[in-house]
């Protein structure tokens, strides 16, 4: 039962998976851009950071909506 409670608190799980993968990809891009001194890769990594902020905003919005209106059904 504790695993079920954990996954119920982490709704929507898909956004958390995408967020963690995006953070990992951002860090890889950032490290590689500093190793290779590639400006294009550095720009791409900061673009990924912008996407991470958007994903965090989506998660916060969903959590606030759940607090005021109840559970959201994701199909």
C-alpha positions in Angstrom: 0.0 0.0 0.0 2.8 2.6 0.6 3.8 2.4 -3.1 0.2 3.2 -4.1 0.1 6.2 -1.8 3.4 7.4 -3.2 2.1 7.2 -6.8 -1.1 8.9 -5.8 0.8 11.8 -4.4 3.0 12.0 -7.5 0.2 12.5 -10.0 0.7 12.9 -13.0 3.6 10.5 -13.0 4.4 11.1 -16.7 5.3 14.8 -16.0 7.7 13.8 -13.3 9.4 11.3 -15.6 9.7 13.8 -18.3 11.0 16.4 -15.8 13.7 14.1 -14.5 14.8 13.1 -18.0 14.9 16.8 -19.1 17.0 17.7 -16.1 19.4 14.9 -16.9 19.6 15.9 -20.5 20.2 19.6 -19.5 23.1 18.6 -17.3 24.6 16.4 -20.0 24.3 19.3 -22.5 25.8 21.8 -20.1 28.8 19.6 -19.2 29.5 18.8 -22.8 29.2 22.4 -23.9 31.8 23.4 -21.3 34.1 20.5 -22.3 33.9 21.2 -26.0 33.5 25.0 -25.7 30.5 24.7 -28.1 28.3 27.8 -28.0 25.5 26.1 -29.9 25.3 23.3 -27.3 25.3 25.9 -24.5 22.4 27.7 -26.1 20.6 24.4 -26.5 21.1 23.5 -22.8 19.7 26.8 -21.7 16.7 26.3 -24.0 16.2 23.0 -22.2 16.3 24.9 -18.9 13.4 27.0 -20.2 11.5 23.8 -20.9 12.2 22.6 -17.4 10.8 25.8 -15.9 7.7 25.3 -18.1 7.3 21.7 -16.9 7.6 22.8 -13.3 4.9 25.4 -13.9 2.6 22.7 -15.3 3.2 20.5 -12.3 2.5 23.4 -9.9 -0.7 24.3 -11.8 -2.0 20.7 -11.7 -1.2 20.5 -7.9 -3.1 23.8 -7.2 -6.0 22.7 -9.3 -6.2 19.4 -7.5 -6.1 21.2 -4.2 -9.1 23.4 -5.1 -11.2 21.2 -7.4 -10.2 17.6 -6.5 -8.5 14.8 -8.4 -8.0 15.2 -12.2 -8.5 12.1 -14.4 -5.7 11.6 -16.9 -6.5 9.1 -19.6 
